[in-house]
Amino acid sequence: MPRLILLIIFFLISLLAIFRAPQYYLWLLAIMVTEYPLIFVAITSALTAWGYWLTPYRVAGNWVGIIAIVLFLSPIIRAWIVGNDLQKDMATAFTGNGSPAVFPARTPFTFGGLLKTTKAVSHKTMIFAEYPDLKLDLDFYKSTISRPSGEGRNNAPCIIVIHGGSWSSGDSKQLPELNSYLATRGYNIAAINYRKAPKYQTPAPVQDIKQALTYLTKHAVELGIDTSKFILLGRSAGAQIALLAAYTLHDPRIKGVVDFYGPADMVWGYSLPSNPLIMDSRKVMRNYIGGSYDQVPDKFKACSPLEFVDDEAIPTLIIHGDNDVLVSPEHSRRLNQKLAQHNIRHYRLTLPWATHGFDYNLNGPGGQLSTYAVETFLNTIMQ
């Protein structure tokens, strides 16, 4: 009987690989279920095999265990399916509109990759902006690949990373694995901190990105930065900041933007709040924007990246999970549609099983595919 109860519990947990999490802590568990599936497969398999020596409820327990194992494996299977089409889809997206896609010398997803780890690259922290009551710093990861000698050729493009955290929390230390990985692929990384809500409101973080660009350009020689090639990359709230900066600063140094599950339509987003058991999204938005939509409708529109997509918008990579319970994937669908209307070079990677923060594990099903897409995007727009 204890075995059957445990298997039923793991079966219920396995449903998080298929359905959206209904509550905050279940959302955190969903990240583990979908991006560390082998752990849950191993535990459930051991419980199921235990039934070989037990007679009571053997058949029932075996069936429950087998179904749970299949559900735990489903993100891996679906990642393999998505990975098989990823090269073709990205090649199609970037054909006939600028340089063709440039793919990494590896496959988008491998089963063996689930067991790999990412080697950390050291970084140094430096202050890039000073305000009367606050100093902002960034973590700089220098490219580990030597560039050909010659004037300017030893400098690498720089990716400015903007962290998530509902515009009120988080910092530059968030999810550093991708920073290290991209540094080993020939890119400099500047993971920045920015002024946070509710004390600071939009457009303060965008202004902080301008400050970061100024600082990195000023110190480009010592840091080895190609000042003509900056890319913005943001997650969640940081993606909204990155997109808004990319589409409104009109800075020719910014060559592209990467959007990890960001809110692109703040007006629509306020009209359809997230599950209050997970996050009070309207309160989060009011703290960042300075009031409700009824109070400050113009500010909601002014911080909606989608509103600023036009024929001059820069190349964009959108990555979102269909099971995201904090930021609806509808944001990415709407942004994708607007970019297509204006014939902007872009690609949207949709992960059917993934939830918000899926890239916590760079080597998980979602982490492998998103990293491959990011690397392809960067290689392509940096030609």
N, C-alpha and C positions, 0 to 999 in steps of 0.2 A: 504493500500500500504506500509506504513512503516514496518508493521509486515512481509509482504512478503519479503521485502528487507533484513530485519534482519535475517529471516530464510534462505534466499539464502546465506547470509554471513556465517552463522553457518554451512550450508551444505558444503560450500567450505572449511571451517576450518576442518570439519569432515573427509574430504578426506585425511588429514594428518595421520589418523589412518590406512590408507590402502597404500598410496603411499609415496615415499621418498620426503622429503622436498627439494625444488629447490633453496632455498636461506637461508642465515645464520639466519635471525630472524624468518623465518618460521621453521627452524630446532628447535630453542628454543621453539617455540609454539608447535611443534610436541611432545616434551617431556611432556608438560603440557597436551596435548590432550590424549596421550596414557597412561600416568601414573597418571593423575587426572581426569579420564573420568566422574566420577559422577558429577563433577561441570558442565561440558558441557551438560551432559544429563539433569540436573536440569534446566539449563537456556533454553535449546531448548524445553524441555517439557512445561515450562511456556509460552514460545512464541507460541507454537502450541496450547495449551489450550486456549490461548487468542482468538483464532479464533472462539470459540463457541459463542462469543458475536458480532462478526464482520461478515458482509455479503460479502463485496468485497474481491475477491480472496481467499475465505475461503477454497475451495477444493484444489486449487493449493498450498496454504500455508500449509495446513494440510499434504499433500503428501510430500512436501519438508521437513517439520519438522519430519515426521515419518522416512523418509529415513536417515536423519541426526542423529536421535536418535539411530537407528540401527547401524550406522557406529561408533558413539561414544561408543556404548556398545561392539563393536567387540573385542577390546583388552581384555575385561573382559571374553568374551565367549571363545576366543582363549587361554587365560591363564588357564581357567578351563580345556580345552581340553588337553593342554600340561601338566598341573598338574596331570591329571588322569594317565598319562603314566610315570611321572618322577621317581617315586619309582621303577617301573619295569625296566625302562631303566638304571638307575644308578646301580641297583642290578645286571643287566646283565653285565654292563661294569666292575664291580669289582668282578665278580664271576670267580673262577678258576685261579686267578692271584694275590695271596696274600689274606689278610683278606677280608671277605665280607663287603658290605656296611652297615654302621650303621646309621639309620635314626633318626631324631628328633622325639619326641613324639607329633607330630602335622601333619596336612595335608599340602601339598605344597602350596595350594592356597585356600582361602576362601573369599566369598563375604563380610563377616563381617570384614575381615582383612583390607579392603579398608578404613574403618573408624577409624582404630586404629592409635595410635601415638607411637613413640619409646621414652622410657625414657632415658634421657641423663645421662651418667656416667661421673663423674668428672675425670680430667686428670691433670698430672703435666708435665711441660715442662723442658727439660734439654738439655744442650749442649753435643753432642756426638763426634764432630770432630772440630778441629781448624786448619785453614790454615792461611798463612801470611796475606791474605786480607779478610778472611771470617770465620765466625763461623756457624756451622750447628747445629740445634737443632731438637728434636723430642718430640712428645706428647705421654706420656705413660699412657695408660688406664689399670689399674690393674684388674685382674680377681676378680669378686665379689663373686665367689663361693669358699668356703673353701675346701681344699683338705684333704684327710686322713692324720693323723699325722704319723710321721716316717721319717727316714732320706731321704731327697730328695723328699718325697711324697707330701709335701706341696707346691711344685713348679708347675707352670702351663706352658704349651707350650706358645710360643710367636709368634705372627703374625706381621711381618714387612710390613707396608702398604706404598706403593709408589704412590704418587698422579700423576694425569695427568696434562695437560696444554701445549701440543706441545713441551715439553722439555724446554720451556722458561718462563713459568708462572705457577700459581697455588702454593699451599703450603700444609702443613700438616693439615690444618684446613678444607680441602676439604672433603665434604660428610662424616661427623663424625658419622652419625647415625649407620652405620654398625659396627664401632669401639665400640660404646656403647653396641650394641646388643650382639656382640661376647664376650664382657667382662662379660656380665650377663650369658653367656653360658660356662664359665670356661676357657677363653683364655685371656692372656695378649696381649695388642696391643701396638705396637710402630709405630706411624705414623711419618715418617721421612721427612725432607727436604733434598734436594740434590742440587749440583751445576748445574746451568742452562745455557742453550745456550742463545745467541751466544758466550758469554765470555768463557764458559766452554763447551767442546764438549765430545762426546763419546771417551773413556770409563769412564769418570770422575764419572757419577752417579753410575756405578757398583762399583767403588772403594769406593764410599760413603756408599754403602750397606755393604761392608767389614768392614768399620770403625764402622758402627752401630752394626754389629755382635760382633766386638771386645769389644765395650763399654758395650753392654747388657750382654755379657758373664762376663766381669770384675765386673759388678754390679749385678750379678744374685741373690746373696743371699739377698741383701736388696730389690730387686724388685720382688723376688719370681718367678724367671724364671727357667724352666727346660732347661738347656743349650744343651740338646741333641735333642730338638724338636723346631725348628724354621720353619716358613712357610713364604713365600713371597707372597704378594698380591698387584697387581698393576692395575691401570685403564689407558686405552689409552696409552699415551706415558710412563706412569709409568708401564704399563704392559709389554712394550717392555724391559724396564730396569729390571723388575723382572724376566722375562723369560731369558734374557741374563745372568743375575747373576746366576740364578738357573742352567743353562746348562753349564756355563763356570767356575764357582768357584770351582766346585767339592768338596763342603764343606759337610761332612757327617752330620753336624748339621741341614742342610736344608732338610726337609722331603717332601716338596711339594711346588707347586706354583699355584696361582690362577690368571688367565688372564681374566680381564674384557676388552673386545673389543680392544685388543692391536695389533699393527702392528708387525707381526711375520716374514714377508719376506720383508726386506727393499729394496732389489734389485727389486723384482717384484713391490713393492709399488711405487717406483720412476718411473717405466715405465708406470704406469697407475694412474696419479694424480687425486685427488678429484675435485669436482666441484669448479671452482675458485670463484663462487659467495658465497661459504661457507667458503673455506679455500684454501690458496695457499700452498698445501701440499709439493710441491717441494722446495719452499723457506724454509719452516719449516725444512725439512730434510737436506737441505744444511747447514743451521745454526747449526744444531746439529752434523752433520757428518764432516763438514769442506769443502764442495765443492759438485759439481754435480757428478753423477755417472761416467761420462766421465773423470772427473778429479781424483777421488779417488775411483775407483771400489773396491779395496781391503778393504777399510774402510766400504763400504756398506755391503759387505759380512761379515766382522768381527763383525758388530753389528746387524746381522740378526739372531735372536734366532733359527729359523728353521734350520740354517746351522749346529747347534751344537747338534741337537737331535741325539742320538746314543743309543746303547743298555744299557747304564748306566744312561740315563736321569731319572730325578725324576718324581713322579706322578704329573699330571697336570690336572687342571680344567679349561676349556675354556668356556666363556660366551659371546655371541654376538647376537645382533639384526640384523635381515635381512634387516631392513630399515636404517641401519647405513649409514650416508652420509659423515662422516669424515674419518673413517677407514673402508675400505671395508670388509664385512664378508668373502671374499675370503681368507684373511689372516688366519682366524681361520680354514677355511676348509683345507687349505694347511698344517697348523700345525697339525691338527687332523689326516690328512692322514699320515704325517711323523711319528707321535707318534705310530699310528697303525702299520706301517711298522716295527717298532722296538719293538713292543709288550710292550710298556710302559703303565702302569696303567694310564688311563685318561678318561675323559668324556667331551663331548662338548654339552652344553645347547644352543639351538638355539631358539630365540624368534621371531616369524615371523612378529610381528607388531612393534617391538621395534627399537628405534633409538639410536644414540650415547648418552651416559649419562642417559640412562633410569633409572638407579638405584638412581637417584636424590631423588625419593620417595621410601623409603624402603618398604612402605606398598602398593604401586601400583601393578598392575598386574605383571610387570617385576621384581619389587623389591621383591615381596614375593617369586617368583620362584627362583630368583638368590640367595636370602638369604638362602632358604631351601637347594639349591644345595651346596652352600659354607659350610653350617653347616654339611651336610652329608659328604662332601669331607673331612673336617677337622676331624670329628669323626672317619672316616674310616681309614685315613692314620696315625692317632695318636694312633691306637690300640697297 
